[in-house]
Amino acid sequence: MNKILLVEDNEMNRDMLSRRLMRKGYHVIMAVDGQEGIDLARTEAPDLILMDMSLPVVDGWDATRRLKEAEETRHIPIIALTAHAMASDRERAIQAGCDDFDTKPVEWARLLEKMEGFLGKV
């Protein structure tokens, strides 16, 4: 069972995504800000991280940079989730170290396909 770290400060988004992920058989751990996301990535060693980019405490951009700089977490694929759908936002997410990018509101089938690509389930 793959472990997914969902870093999302919006309770409604967190609830909706976590329920869908659990129904698909994923083990979901959740963080409500970037610092908690960094801490959980280090202690829980998830198989994939879904990272909201607009987060309190430490934003998703900085949290991603820190995770990709750290030896113990740099291998974990990170998919950026953001309401910002401009091409420049995608570039910024990739430059921060995200492995992929998806927009909100989340299109479930598209996100699942991206996740499964990283997890080798395609």
C-alpha positions in Angstrom: 0.0 0.0 0.0 1.5 3.3 -1.1 1.8 6.1 1.5 0.8 9.5 0.3 1.6 12.7 2.2 -1.1 15.3 1.5 0.1 18.8 2.5 -3.0 21.0 2.3 -4.3 23.8 4.7 -7.8 24.0 3.3 -9.9 21.5 5.3 -12.5 20.9 2.6 -9.8 20.1 0.0 -7.9 17.9 2.5 -11.1 16.0 3.4 -12.2 15.5 -0.3 -8.7 14.4 -1.5 -7.9 12.2 1.5 -11.3 10.3 1.2 -10.7 9.7 -2.6 -7.2 8.6 -2.0 -8.2 6.2 0.8 -11.0 4.7 -1.4 -8.3 4.0 -4.0 -6.3 2.1 -1.4 -3.7 4.6 -0.5 -2.5 5.2 3.1 -2.8 8.9 3.6 -1.0 11.1 6.1 -1.9 14.8 6.3 -0.1 18.0 7.1 -1.8 21.4 7.4 1.3 23.6 6.7 4.6 23.4 5.0 6.7 22.9 8.1 4.5 20.0 9.2 4.8 18.6 5.7 8.6 18.7 5.9 8.6 17.0 9.3 6.2 14.3 8.3 8.1 13.6 5.0 11.2 13.0 7.1 9.6 10.8 9.7 7.0 8.9 7.6 9.0 8.5 4.3 5.9 8.7 2.0 6.0 7.3 -1.5 4.6 10.5 -3.0 3.8 14.1 -1.7 0.8 16.2 -2.9 1.9 19.7 -2.0 -0.4 22.7 -1.9 1.8 25.7 -2.8 -0.1 28.4 -0.8 0.5 27.2 2.8 0.9 28.9 6.2 4.1 28.8 8.2 6.3 27.6 5.4 4.8 27.9 1.9 4.8 25.0 -0.6 7.6 26.5 -2.7 10.0 26.7 0.2 8.9 23.3 1.7 9.5 21.6 -1.7 13.0 23.3 -2.0 13.9 22.0 1.5 12.7 18.5 0.8 14.6 18.3 -2.5 17.8 19.6 -0.8 17.7 17.0 2.0 19.4 13.7 1.3 16.6 11.6 3.0 13.7 13.2 1.1 15.0 14.3 -2.3 13.9 11.0 -4.0 10.2 11.5 -3.0 8.1 12.7 -6.0 6.3 15.9 -5.3 3.2 17.0 -7.2 2.4 20.7 -6.8 -1.3 21.5 -6.3 -2.2 25.1 -6.9 -5.1 27.3 -7.9 -2.6 29.3 -10.0 -2.8 27.9 -13.5 -0.5 30.2 -15.4 2.4 28.7 -17.3 4.8 30.7 -15.1 3.4 29.0 -12.1 4.1 25.6 -13.6 7.7 26.7 -14.3 8.1 28.1 -10.8 6.9 24.8 -9.3 9.3 22.8 -11.4 12.2 25.2 -10.5 11.3 24.7 -6.8 11.8 21.0 -7.3 8.3 19.7 -7.9 8.2 16.6 -10.2 4.8 17.6 -11.6 2.1 20.2 -11.3 -1.7 20.0 -11.1 -4.3 22.8 -10.8 -7.1 23.2 -8.4 -9.9 22.5 -8.4 -8.4 19.0 -8.8 -9.5 17.0 -11.8 -9.4 13.6 -10.0 -8.7 11.3 -13.0 -5.9 13.5 -14.3 -4.2 13.7 -10.8 -4.6 10.0 -10.2 -2.9 9.3 -13.6 0.0 11.5 -12.6 0.3 9.9 -9.2 0.2 6.4 -10.6 2.9 7.3 -13.2 5.2 8.1 -10.3 4.2 5.1 -8.3 4.6 2.7 -11.2 1.0 1.6 -11.3 0.2 2.5 -14.9 
